Structure formats: structure tokens, C-alpha cells
Amino acid sequence: MNLDDTAALVTGGASGLGLATARRLAEAGAAVTIVDLPSSAGADVAAEFGGTFAPADVTDPEQVAAAVATASAAAPLRVVVNCAGIAPPAKVLDRDGTPTPLAGFEKIIRVNLIGTFNVIAQASAAIAKTEPTEDGDRGVIVNTASVAAFDGQIGQPAYAASKGGVHAMTLPIARELARYGIRVLTIAPGIMETPMLMGLPQAAQDSLGEQVPYPQRLGRPDEYARLVMAIVDNGYLNGETIRLDGSIRMAPK
């Protein structure tokens, strides 16, 4: 897909995987709109590559619809990448065996799973109205799951459930949107150099990297971004979740 004269929307684009992806898309010629919380550095980072910042909560349909309209005003919307998410730990029982508050579980599901679905719904409605390319393509949506969807660790039931849901809905949504020429895929990253992990002590970072069979290090945000670009470029990829993890399989804890 030629990204010249097209628009792209990246949620969670103010940092980490989303920011690396936004930069790659801008370099490829797309008019990029970053969607992130109003409190984020979205405006500053968007200005770095001539993009647009659309502050929004991904769980809010009206705010996301407004962000999609902002992106679509620049050019036909062809690429949407869902990187917004949260990952606070939450066990089923606390230290004294008491059930943990349900609100924490609900929040993670709402942001990571419902937020992703909300963006897909709002964005696909706009993409479906664009003129198709010569090959019949209208666009591609890339979601972010996690290896936790397949081998979640102790303390990750909510996070694993949310990312497992993103994986599980990839194929049915790809099948539904096929009639519009819209592809839907998901990337399941392993242990990546995100702002959350980079805040850990260096010894802790090195220990996590050593758990990866090869290459024995943390994944880099630009490696995620390069996979997004490969997905955009390869029109026969659809309805699949791709692990990006150095072949790690997470231990229970």
C-alpha cells in the first residue's frame, strides 16, 4: 500500500510502540494523527514529524469519532494502529487471601479490549467510505495484544484476559470487514523497551532480557514499528496474530 496522500491514526502514539510506529508511518509519507490522553506529550511528539495530535480516551466513542474525523480530514484514512493500553498488576487474591477489588479488573478490560474495539468500530466506518485502491484495498487495522494472551504470568489475569480478547476478536472482525477491503491483524509483542519497563533498574532490565532465547535482550519499539510497516505492505496478511517476542515463553512468574 502506497502511503503517499493517505492518513494514518495511531492510538497510544505519544510514547513507546505507538510513537515508534507513528514516526515510521510519517517517514513513509502518511499524514499521521496521534491519539492519546490530553495529559500526554502527544502535541509535542506530533510536532516533531509534522503530525496531528487528537486528544482522546479510547473508551469514549464520541472522542474517538472526533479523532477519526480529524485524521480523515487530512487524507483518506487507510492505516489504524491500536497501541493504547495499560498493564497494572492485579492478582485474584491479595496477600491475606481477600478477593481484590473488581474495579481494577474492569478498568484493564475497558481500556485494553473495549477501547481497542471502540477504535476499530469508529475507524472502520470511516475507512469503509473511502475509495478503494486499484487492488480493491481500503485499509488495514493493526491491534496490539501481548504474549500474555498465550502465557500470562501470576498477577496478570486481567491483562492476559484483555490481550487474549484482542487476539480472539481479530479473525471474526477481519472476516466481517473483508467485504469492505479492510484487513485486520494483531501483533503480540514480548518484553519490549516501553517506558514502563525502562523505568526499572538496569539489573532488572538485563534479567528480563536474558529470559529471551534469541536475541537475548528486550525488544525495541522500532522493531514493532517495522512489523507494522511490513503488515501494511503485504496485502495478503489478514486475520492473524503475529508474535514478536524472540521466541520467549513466559514462566509463571
Residue, then its C-alpha position, 0 to 999 in steps of 0.5 A: m500500500n502506497l502511503d503517499d496522500t493517505a492518513a494514518l491514526v495511531t492510538g497510544g502514539a505519544s510514547g513507546l510502540g505507538l510513537a515508534t510506529a507513528r514516526r515510521l508511518a510519517e517517514a513513509g509519507a502518511a499524514v499521521t494523527i496521534v491519539d492519546l490522553p490530553s495529559s500526554a506529550g502527544a502535541d509535542v511528539a506530533a510536532e516533531f514529524g509534522g503530525t496531528f495530535a487528537p486528544a482522546d480516551v479510547t473508551d469514549p466513542e464520541q472522542v474517538a469519532a472526533a479523532v477519526a474525523t480529524a485524521s480523515a480530514a487530512a487524507p483518506l484514512r487507510v492505516v489504524v494502529n491500536c497501541a493504547g493500553i495499560a498493564p497494572p498488576a492485579k492478582v485474584l487474591d491479595r496477600d491475606g487471601t481477600p478477593t481484590p477489588l473488581a474495579g481494577f479488573e474492569k478498568i484493564i478490560r475497558v481500556n485494553l479490549i473495549g477501547t481497542f474495539n471502540v477504535i476499530a468500530q469508529a475507524s472502520a466506518a470511516i475507512a469503509k467510505t473511502e475509495p478503494t485502491e486499484d487492488g480493491d484495498r481500503g485499509v488495514i487495522v493493526n491491534t496490539a495484544s501481548v504474549a500474555a494472551f498465550d502465557g500470562q504470568i501470576g498477577q496478570p489475569a486481567y491483562a492476559a484476559s484483555k490481550g487474549g480478547v484482542h487476539a480472539m476478536t481479530l479473525p471474526i472482525a477481519r472476516e466481517l470487514a473483508r467485504y469492505g477491503i479492510r484487513v485486520l491483524t494483531i501483533a503480540p509483542g514480548i518484553m519490549e523497551t516501553p517506558m514502563l519497563m525502562g523505568l526499572p533498574q538496569a539489573a532488572q532490565d538485563s534479567l528480563g532480557e536474558q529470559v529471551p532465547y534469541p536475541q537475548r535482550l528486550g525488544r525495541p519499539d522500532e522493531y514493532a514499528r517495522l512489523v507494522m510497516a511490513i503488515v501494511d505492505n503485504g496485502y495478503l496478511n489478514g486475520e492473524t496474530i503475529r508474535l514478536d517476542g524472540s521466541i520467549r515463553m513466559a514462566p509463571k512468574 
